[in-house]
Amino acid sequence: MHPDVASVQFVGRQLELSALNHALADHAASGAVLCGPPGVGKTALMTEFVSRCEADSGVAVVRVNATRGLSDV
């Protein structure tokens, strides 16, 4: 689990999880962008999604933090 997210039971957000699943399954897509204002649960949503991917399909996940310093990478 991501160190910034408290260990709590994840509920709801089925529409968003479904959209992320579709994006992952779309081999024509090269990724997905998850954005929103601070505090709406982006990190919790992505942490849950990643956990489910790892558990369900063995998808390898690499976590990175986007920063201004890495924006040119």
C-alpha positions in Angstrom: 0.0 0.0 0.0 1.1 3.5 -0.7 2.7 5.0 2.4 0.7 8.2 2.2 -2.7 6.4 2.4 -4.2 5.1 5.6 -5.1 1.5 5.7 -8.9 1.7 5.5 -11.6 -0.2 3.7 -12.2 1.1 0.3 -15.9 1.7 -0.7 -17.6 3.1 -3.7 -16.0 4.7 -6.8 -17.1 1.7 -9.0 -17.5 4.0 -12.0 -14.0 5.3 -11.7 -12.5 1.8 -11.1 -14.4 0.6 -14.2 -13.0 3.4 -16.3 -9.5 2.6 -15.1 -10.0 -1.1 -16.0 -11.2 -0.2 -19.5 -8.1 2.1 -19.9 -5.8 -0.7 -18.9 -7.5 -3.2 -21.2 -7.3 -0.8 -24.2 -4.1 -1.8 -25.9 -4.3 1.2 -28.1 -4.0 3.5 -25.1 -0.5 4.3 -23.6 -1.8 5.3 -20.2 -4.4 7.2 -18.2 -4.4 10.5 -16.4 -6.1 10.7 -13.0 -6.5 14.3 -12.0 -8.7 16.4 -9.7 -8.5 18.9 -6.9 -6.7 18.2 -3.6 -8.4 15.9 -1.2 -10.9 14.1 -3.5 -9.2 10.7 -3.1 -7.0 10.4 -6.2 -4.3 8.6 -4.3 -6.7 6.3 -2.5 -8.5 5.5 -5.8 -5.2 4.7 -7.6 -3.9 2.7 -4.6 -7.0 0.6 -4.6 -6.9 0.1 -8.4 -3.2 -0.9 -8.3 -3.8 -3.3 -5.5 -6.7 -5.0 -7.4 -4.6 -5.2 -10.5 -1.7 -6.8 -8.7 -4.0 -9.3 -6.9 -6.2 -10.2 -9.8 -3.9 -10.3 -12.8 -0.4 -10.1 -11.6 0.2 -6.9 -13.5 3.5 -5.4 -12.6 3.2 -1.9 -11.2 5.8 0.7 -11.0 5.0 3.7 -8.8 6.5 7.1 -9.4 5.8 10.6 -8.0 5.3 13.3 -10.6 7.3 16.4 -9.6 8.3 19.5 -11.5 11.9 18.3 -11.4 10.9 15.1 -13.3 8.5 16.8 -15.8 11.2 16.8 -18.5 12.0 13.1 -18.2 
